[in-house]
Amino acid sequence: MSVRINDIAPDFTADSTAGQIKFHDWIGDSYAIIFSHPRDFTPVCTTEFGAVAQLAPEFAKRKTKVMGVSVDSVEEHVKWKKDIAAVAGAPADFPIIDDTSLTVSKAFDMLPADYYLPGADRTPANTATVRAVYIIGPDKKIRLTMTYPMSVGRNFAEILRALDAVQATDGVAIATPANWMPGEDVIVALSLDDAAAEAKFGTLDIKLPYLRYAKAPK
């Protein structure tokens, strides 16, 4: 069963490098992001977890918790964190959960159509598409998903930009245009007529009857 935008994120209890985590309790009233990876001690994953470690202050400013999911044990994660810190120059202090059973990977529909159950001879290729991103709101609903093949490292500047866009539009009658960056104008929702939109957002820049820009709310 696929996990779709606006679904309640699957809840789970798992061991992690920060102890046992009950997922919904861990989110609390924050935003949260799950980053999943094929396996520990693999090259692209190490650079990606390093990027998350470097961005820790940015996620904190956005009141967003981050969690890594990798299909290895906590013991392996603890060893791997040393490599991540060495490459990134920053400690990987976010929790990385033990998903050796693939329970979380299956619950979030992270796996390819054909996948292999855990085994001693399992390689990263057996879980090739376990390189997913989920942004989750304080109400525990999925706000955004991204999935990459194993060969493509993620652009974490884009993930941070997407988080900004999600937070900017959450519960507000606006949307963000292509390539939007924080501070730029936003698009007013069609649910508001011109008068209501101007009353709420101020002067409009009307490009088309259905494409109306306004200053981003503060």
N, C-alpha and C positions, 0 to 999 in steps of 0.2 A: 504494500500500500504506500503510495507516494505521500510525501510531506509537502503540503502546499502553503502558499502565502495565506495568512489569516487562520491557519490551523493552530490549535494549541500545541506547543512543542511537546514531544513525548517526554514524560517524566521518567527518571531512572535513579537508581542508587548505584554508585560505583566507587571503587577504590581509586585514589589518585595520589599524586606527589604531595598533595596538601591534606591527606587523610581521606576518610570516607565522605563522599559528597552525595547529598540528596538534591537533585538538580533544581527543581522548582524552589526549594528552600534557599539554595545557594544564590539564585538570581535575586530573590527578595524583591525590592522595588526598583531595581536597576535595569538598564539594558544589558544584554549579554550577547557575546559572539562565541560561537563554536568554530574552531578550525580543526579539520580532520586531515590526517596524513596516512600514507601507506604503511610506513614502518620506521622505527628508530634507526639511527646510524645510516641514514641514506642521504645523499648529497643535497637534493633540492629541499627536502624536508628540513634539513639543518639550517639552510639559509632562510627558509620561511619562518621557522620558529625563532630564529635570530632576529628577523625583522619585527616580529611581534614583541620580543623582549625590548628592542630599541624604542618601540612606540608606546611602551607602558605609560609614560606621563600623558600622552595624547588620549589614550583610552580613559585614564583616570579623570582628565578634565571633562570628558563627556559622560562621566558617571556610568561607565560601561565596563562590565567584568568580561574577561576573556578566559577561555578554556581550550586546551588542546586535547584532541582525541587521536591516539595512535594505537595500533593493534598489537601492542606489546605490554609487558608487565610493568608495574610500578618500579620494580628493581632495575629494569632496563632503562626506564625513563630517567631515573635518578643518575645513572651513569651517563646517559646521553646529554643531560643538562650541562654537564661540564664542557662537552664539545660545543654546545650551542653558545654558552657564555664566552668561550674562547674565540669563536668566530665572530660573534656579534659585539663583543666588548660590553655586554650588558647581561645581567643574570635573568634567566628564564624563571621568574618568580610566580607566574601564573600556573594553576593546576593543570597537570596532564593526566588524563584518566587511563586506567587499565581497561582496554577493550579487546583482550585476547579472545573473548568469547564471540566477538562481533555483535554483541547485543545492541549496543548503541548505534553501530554502523547500520544494522538492519532496521532499527526503529526509525532512524532518520532517513532511510532509503539512500544511503551513501554508496552502496555497492553497485557494480555493473550488473547487467542482466544475468551473466554467468559468473558465479563466484565460487570460491573454494572454502570449505570449512578449515578452521585452523589445523595445522599439522606441523610436524617437526621440519618438513622440507618446504614449508611455505615460503615464497619469496614475495617481494613487494608487488610483482606483476600479478599475483593472485588476487590482490585487492587494488587493482590499478586505478580505479576512479575514486578511491577514498581520499580525495583532495577537495573537500567541500567547505563552504562557508555558510553559516546561518546567523542572521541578525535577529534577535528575539527581544520583544518589548517587555516592559515591566508587567504587563498583563499575561505574559507567557505565550503570546501569539508570535508566530513566525512573521517577520516583517520583510525579509529579503533572503534569497538563496543564490549561491553561485556554485558551480561545479566545474572543475578543471580536470583534464587528463593528467596522468602521472608525469608526462614530459614537460608540462607547462607550469612554471613557477608563477605564483600569484603576484599581482601588483598591489601592495598593501597601501600605497597612497590612494588607489582607487577604492579599496575597502573602507578606508577612513573617510573618503569623500562620500561614499554611499551611506555610511553611518550618519554623517552630517545631514545628508538629504532626508534620510528616514526620520531623524529627530526633528528636522525643520518642518516636515509636512505632517507629522503624527498628530492627528486630531485637529488639523487646521485645514481650511478650505483652499489649499494651494497645492501646486505641484512644481517640480523643478524641471527646467528645460534641459536639452542635451548639453553635456559638458559643463553643467552648472557647478559653481564653486561657492562656498559660504560667503555671504555678503552681496552676491549678485542678485539681480531681480528674479522674481519667481512668477509663475503662471497662476492666474486666479481660476479657481474651479468654475465649471459651467453651471454649478448649482446656484450661483449668485448672479443676479442680473447686474447691469452696469451700476445702477444706483446703489444697490446693496454692497457691491464690491468696493465702490468708492467710499461709502460710509465706513467700511471696515478697514480698508487698506490704503485709502488716500487716492491721489491722482493715478489714473490708469494710462498705460501706454498701449493703445489698442492697435495691434497689427492686422488682425482679422476679427470678424465678429466672435469667433471662437478661440482666438489667441490674444489674451489680454495680460500684459505684464504689470507688476506692481513691485514696490520696494519690499524687500523681505521683512516680515515682522521681526521685532526684536524680542 
